[in-house]
Amino acid sequence: MSNVVEVKVGLHCVDCIKKILKAIKKIQDIETYDVDKQLNKVIVTGNVTTEEVIKALQKIGKSATAWEPETQ
């Protein structure tokens, strides 16, 4: 079963993004991933949980939180 996990993380520069993608690729059971630089958002699809993605990013020193849609 696939989940779509969205997390908020600072995507400041090309090096940051490369490190984040490298960390995400190490997570088991991911199918796809995408980065939205404008929203500082990482989207991961696969048999993963939000906690797994956040932990992987925290391991490389990135502060990540679950994505919460802005309410209007």
N, CA, C and O atoms as a GROMACS GRO file, in nm:
protein
  288
    1MET      N    1   0.083  -0.118   0.000
    1MET     CA    2   0.000   0.000   0.000
    1MET      C    3   0.088   0.125   0.000
    1MET      O    4   0.184   0.133   0.076
    2SER      N    5   0.055   0.220  -0.084
    2SER     CA    6   0.134   0.342  -0.093
    2SER      C    7   0.074   0.455  -0.013
    2SER      O    8  -0.047   0.477  -0.013
    3ASN      N    9   0.161   0.524   0.056
    3ASN     CA   10   0.122   0.646   0.126
    3ASN      C   11   0.187   0.763   0.054
    3ASN      O   12   0.290   0.747  -0.011
    4VAL      N   13   0.127   0.879   0.068
    4VAL     CA   14   0.190   1.001   0.020
    4VAL      C   15   0.225   1.081   0.145
    4VAL      O   16   0.138   1.122   0.221
    5VAL      N   17   0.355   1.102   0.164
    5VAL     CA   18   0.404   1.173   0.281
    5VAL      C   19   0.454   1.309   0.237
    5VAL      O   20   0.534   1.320   0.144
    6GLU      N   21   0.406   1.414   0.302
    6GLU     CA   22   0.449   1.550   0.270
    6GLU      C   23   0.512   1.610   0.395
    6GLU      O   24   0.450   1.613   0.502
    7VAL      N   25   0.635   1.658   0.380
    7VAL     CA   26   0.701   1.721   0.493
    7VAL      C   27   0.754   1.858   0.454
    7VAL      O   28   0.787   1.883   0.338
    8LYS      N   29   0.761   1.945   0.553
    8LYS     CA   30   0.814   2.079   0.532
    8LYS      C   31   0.959   2.077   0.579
    8LYS      O   32   0.989   2.035   0.690
    9VAL      N   33   1.049   2.123   0.492
    9VAL     CA   34   1.191   2.125   0.526
    9VAL      C   35   1.255   2.240   0.449
    9VAL      O   36   1.214   2.271   0.337
   10GLY      N   37   1.355   2.303   0.508
   10GLY     CA   38   1.420   2.416   0.443
   10GLY      C   39   1.500   2.373   0.321
   10GLY      O   40   1.594   2.294   0.332
   11LEU      N   41   1.463   2.424   0.206
   11LEU     CA   42   1.533   2.393   0.080
   11LEU      C   43   1.602   2.521   0.034
   11LEU      O   44   1.554   2.591  -0.055
   12HIS      N   45   1.717   2.550   0.096
   12HIS     CA   46   1.779   2.680   0.075
   12HIS      C   47   1.870   2.685  -0.047
   12HIS      O   48   1.875   2.786  -0.117
   13CYS      N   49   1.942   2.578  -0.072
   13CYS     CA   50   2.040   2.583  -0.181
   13CYS      C   51   2.049   2.446  -0.249
   13CYS      O   52   1.992   2.348  -0.202
   14VAL      N   53   2.121   2.442  -0.359
   14VAL     CA   54   2.134   2.318  -0.435
   14VAL      C   55   2.197   2.208  -0.349
   14VAL      O   56   2.155   2.093  -0.356
   15ASP      N   57   2.298   2.243  -0.269
   15ASP     CA   58   2.362   2.143  -0.183
   15ASP      C   59   2.266   2.085  -0.080
   15ASP      O   60   2.266   1.965  -0.055
   16CYS      N   61   2.183   2.172  -0.022
   16CYS     CA   62   2.082   2.125   0.075
   16CYS      C   63   1.990   2.023   0.009
   16CYS      O   64   1.961   1.917   0.064
   17ILE      N   65   1.944   2.058  -0.110
   17ILE     CA   66   1.850   1.972  -0.182
   17ILE      C   67   1.916   1.839  -0.215
   17ILE      O   68   1.853   1.734  -0.202
   18LYS      N   69   2.042   1.841  -0.258
   18LYS     CA   70   2.114   1.716  -0.289
   18LYS      C   71   2.123   1.628  -0.166
   18LYS      O   72   2.101   1.507  -0.175
   19LYS      N   73   2.156   1.687  -0.050
   19LYS     CA   74   2.166   1.609   0.074
   19LYS      C   75   2.032   1.548   0.112
   19LYS      O   76   2.024   1.433   0.154
   20ILE      N   77   1.926   1.628   0.096
   20ILE     CA   78   1.791   1.581   0.130
   20ILE      C   79   1.751   1.465   0.039
   20ILE      O   80   1.699   1.364   0.087
   21LEU      N   81   1.775   1.479  -0.091
   21LEU     CA   82   1.740   1.372  -0.184
   21LEU      C   83   1.820   1.245  -0.156
   21LEU      O   84   1.768   1.134  -0.165
   22LYS      N   85   1.948   1.262  -0.122
   22LYS     CA   86   2.033   1.147  -0.090
   22LYS      C   87   1.977   1.073   0.032
   22LYS      O   88   1.972   0.950   0.034
   23ALA      N   89   1.935   1.148   0.133
   23ALA     CA   90   1.879   1.088   0.255
   23ALA      C   91   1.748   1.016   0.224
   23ALA      O   92   1.722   0.907   0.275
   24ILE      N   93   1.665   1.079   0.140
   24ILE     CA   94   1.535   1.019   0.106
   24ILE      C   95   1.555   0.889   0.028
   24ILE      O   96   1.482   0.792   0.049
   25LYS      N   97   1.652   0.888  -0.062
   25LYS     CA   98   1.675   0.767  -0.143
   25LYS      C   99   1.715   0.647  -0.059
   25LYS      O  100   1.697   0.533  -0.101
   26LYS      N  101   1.768   0.672   0.061
   26LYS     CA  102   1.810   0.562   0.150
   26LYS      C  103   1.693   0.499   0.223
   26LYS      O  104   1.706   0.389   0.278
   27ILE      N  105   1.579   0.566   0.225
   27ILE     CA  106   1.461   0.512   0.294
   27ILE      C  107   1.409   0.392   0.214
   27ILE      O  108   1.396   0.399   0.092
   28GLN      N  109   1.381   0.285   0.284
   28GLN     CA  110   1.332   0.164   0.216
   28GLN      C  111   1.187   0.182   0.173
   28GLN      O  112   1.110   0.255   0.236
   29ASP      N  113   1.153   0.115   0.065
   29ASP     CA  114   1.014   0.107   0.016
   29ASP      C  115   0.958   0.239  -0.037
   29ASP      O  116   0.836   0.258  -0.036
   30ILE      N  117   1.045   0.331  -0.082
   30ILE     CA  118   0.989   0.450  -0.146
   30ILE      C  119   0.970   0.422  -0.294
   30ILE      O  120   1.045   0.345  -0.353
   31GLU      N  121   0.870   0.484  -0.351
   31GLU     CA  122   0.844   0.467  -0.494
   31GLU      C  123   0.885   0.591  -0.571
   31GLU      O  124   0.960   0.583  -0.669
   32THR      N  125   0.837   0.706  -0.527
   32THR     CA  126   0.872   0.831  -0.593
   32THR      C  127   0.896   0.939  -0.488
   32THR      O  128   0.854   0.926  -0.373
   33TYR      N  129   0.964   1.043  -0.530
   33TYR     CA  130   0.983   1.158  -0.442
   33TYR      C  131   0.991   1.282  -0.528
   33TYR      O  132   1.028   1.277  -0.645
   34ASP      N  133   0.954   1.394  -0.468
   34ASP     CA  134   0.955   1.519  -0.541
   34ASP      C  135   0.987   1.631  -0.443
   34ASP      O  136   0.960   1.620  -0.323
   35VAL      N  137   1.045   1.738  -0.496
   35VAL     CA  138   1.082   1.852  -0.413
   35VAL      C  139   1.016   1.975  -0.471
   35VAL      O  140   1.024   2.001  -0.591
   36ASP      N  141   0.951   2.051  -0.386
   36ASP     CA  142   0.892   2.178  -0.428
   36ASP      C  143   0.968   2.291  -0.356
   36ASP      O  144   0.942   2.322  -0.240
   37LYS      N  145   1.064   2.350  -0.429
   37LYS     CA  146   1.149   2.453  -0.368
   37LYS      C  147   1.069   2.574  -0.322
   37LYS      O  148   1.100   2.633  -0.219
   38GLN      N  149   0.968   2.611  -0.396
   38GLN     CA  150   0.891   2.731  -0.364
   38GLN      C  151   0.817   2.716  -0.232
   38GLN      O  152   0.804   2.812  -0.155
   39LEU      N  153   0.768   2.596  -0.205
   39LEU     CA  154   0.692   2.572  -0.083
   39LEU      C  155   0.776   2.512   0.030
   39LEU      O  156   0.726   2.491   0.140
   40ASN      N  157   0.906   2.484   0.003
   40ASN     CA  158   0.990   2.414   0.101
   40ASN      C  159   0.925   2.283   0.143
   40ASN      O  160   0.911   2.252   0.261
   41LYS      N  161   0.885   2.206   0.041
   41LYS     CA  162   0.807   2.085   0.065
   41LYS      C  163   0.872   1.967  -0.006
   41LYS      O  164   0.917   1.978  -0.120
   42VAL      N  165   0.877   1.853   0.063
   42VAL     CA  166   0.924   1.728   0.005
   42VAL      C  167   0.808   1.630   0.008
   42VAL      O  168   0.743   1.613   0.111
   43ILE      N  169   0.783   1.567  -0.106
   43ILE     CA  170   0.673   1.472  -0.118
   43ILE      C  171   0.732   1.335  -0.150
   43ILE      O  172   0.804   1.319  -0.248
   44VAL      N  173   0.701   1.237  -0.066
   44VAL     CA  174   0.754   1.102  -0.085
   44VAL      C  175   0.635   1.007  -0.095
   44VAL      O  176   0.542   1.012  -0.014
   45THR      N  177   0.638   0.921  -0.196
   45THR     CA  178   0.532   0.822  -0.214
   45THR      C  179   0.592   0.683  -0.193
   45THR      O  180   0.702   0.655  -0.241
   46GLY      N  181   0.520   0.598  -0.123
   46GLY     CA  182   0.567   0.461  -0.103
   46GLY      C  183   0.515   0.406   0.028
   46GLY      O  184   0.426   0.464   0.091
   47ASN      N  185   0.572   0.294   0.068
   47ASN     CA  186   0.531   0.231   0.192
   47ASN      C  187   0.613   0.291   0.306
   47ASN      O  188   0.694   0.223   0.369
   48VAL      N  189   0.590   0.421   0.332
   48VAL     CA  190   0.665   0.493   0.434
   48VAL      C  191   0.569   0.575   0.520
   48VAL      O  192   0.455   0.601   0.482
   49THR      N  193   0.619   0.616   0.637
   49THR     CA  194   0.540   0.701   0.724
   49THR      C  195   0.604   0.839   0.731
   49THR      O  196   0.722   0.856   0.698
   50THR      N  197   0.527   0.935   0.773
   50THR     CA  198   0.580   1.070   0.792
   50THR      C  199   0.698   1.067   0.888
   50THR      O  200   0.797   1.136   0.867
   51GLU      N  201   0.686   0.988   0.994
   51GLU     CA  202   0.792   0.979   1.095
   51GLU      C  203   0.923   0.929   1.034
   51GLU      O  204   1.031   0.980   1.067
   52GLU      N  205   0.914   0.830   0.945
   52GLU     CA  206   1.036   0.777   0.882
   52GLU      C  207   1.107   0.884   0.799
   52GLU      O  208   1.229   0.896   0.803
   53VAL      N  209   1.029   0.960   0.725
   53VAL     CA  210   1.087   1.065   0.641
   53VAL      C  211   1.150   1.173   0.728
   53VAL      O  212   1.262   1.218   0.701
   54ILE      N  213   1.079   1.215   0.831
   54ILE     CA  214   1.131   1.319   0.921
   54ILE      C  215   1.259   1.271   0.989
   54ILE      O  216   1.356   1.347   0.999
   55LYS      N  217   1.260   1.146   1.036
   55LYS     CA  218   1.380   1.092   1.101
   55LYS      C  219   1.499   1.090   1.006
   55LYS      O  220   1.610   1.126   1.045
   56ALA      N  221   1.476   1.049   0.882
   56ALA     CA  222   1.584   1.044   0.784
   56ALA      C  223   1.642   1.184   0.761
   56ALA      O  224   1.763   1.199   0.744
   57LEU      N  225   1.557   1.284   0.759
   57LEU     CA  226   1.605   1.421   0.737
   57LEU      C  227   1.672   1.476   0.862
   57LEU      O  228   1.768   1.553   0.852
   58GLN      N  229   1.624   1.438   0.979
   58GLN     CA  230   1.688   1.483   1.103
   58GLN      C  231   1.828   1.424   1.118
   58GLN      O  232   1.916   1.487   1.177
   59LYS      N  233   1.848   1.304   1.065
   59LYS     CA  234   1.980   1.240   1.071
   59LYS      C  235   2.086   1.323   1.000
   59LYS      O  236   2.203   1.321   1.039
   60ILE      N  237   2.045   1.396   0.897
   60ILE     CA  238   2.142   1.479   0.824
   60ILE      C  239   2.137   1.625   0.872
   60ILE      O  240   2.190   1.715   0.807
   61GLY      N  241   2.071   1.645   0.986
   61GLY     CA  242   2.071   1.778   1.047
   61GLY      C  243   1.966   1.873   0.993
   61GLY      O  244   1.975   1.994   1.015
   62LYS      N  245   1.866   1.821   0.923
   62LYS     CA  246   1.759   1.906   0.869
   62LYS      C  247   1.639   1.903   0.963
   62LYS      O  248   1.598   1.797   1.011
   63SER      N  249   1.584   2.018   0.987
   63SER     CA  250   1.464   2.028   1.068
   63SER      C  251   1.344   2.007   0.976
   63SER      O  252   1.320   2.087   0.886
   64ALA      N  253   1.271   1.901   0.998
   64ALA     CA  254   1.156   1.869   0.912
   64ALA      C  255   1.033   1.849   0.999
   64ALA      O  256   1.041   1.797   1.110
   65THR      N  257   0.919   1.892   0.946
   65THR     CA  258   0.793   1.874   1.017
   65THR      C  259   0.688   1.825   0.919
   65THR      O  260   0.701   1.842   0.798
   66ALA      N  261   0.584   1.764   0.972
   66ALA     CA  262   0.475   1.717   0.887
   66ALA      C  263   0.413   1.838   0.818
   66ALA      O  264   0.396   1.943   0.879
   67TRP      N  265   0.380   1.822   0.691
   67TRP     CA  266   0.319   1.930   0.614
   67TRP      C  267   0.176   1.951   0.660
   67TRP      O  268   0.098   1.856   0.666
   68GLU      N  269   0.143   2.074   0.691
   68GLU     CA  270   0.006   2.105   0.730
   68GLU      C  271  -0.048   2.207   0.632
   68GLU      O  272   0.005   2.317   0.622
   69PRO      N  273  -0.153   2.173   0.560
   69PRO     CA  274  -0.210   2.267   0.465
   69PRO      C  275  -0.254   2.395   0.537
   69PRO      O  276  -0.312   2.390   0.646
   70GLU      N  277  -0.227   2.506   0.473
   70GLU     CA  278  -0.268   2.633   0.534
   70GLU      C  279  -0.418   2.648   0.526
   70GLU      O  280  -0.478   2.626   0.420
   71THR      N  281  -0.479   2.685   0.636
   71THR     CA  282  -0.623   2.706   0.637
   71THR      C  283  -0.651   2.852   0.607
   71THR      O  284  -0.580   2.942   0.653
   72GLN      N  285  -0.754   2.874   0.529
   72GLN     CA  286  -0.784   3.012   0.491
   72GLN      C  287  -0.907   3.062   0.563
   72GLN      O  288  -0.947   3.177   0.543
   0.00000   0.00000   0.00000
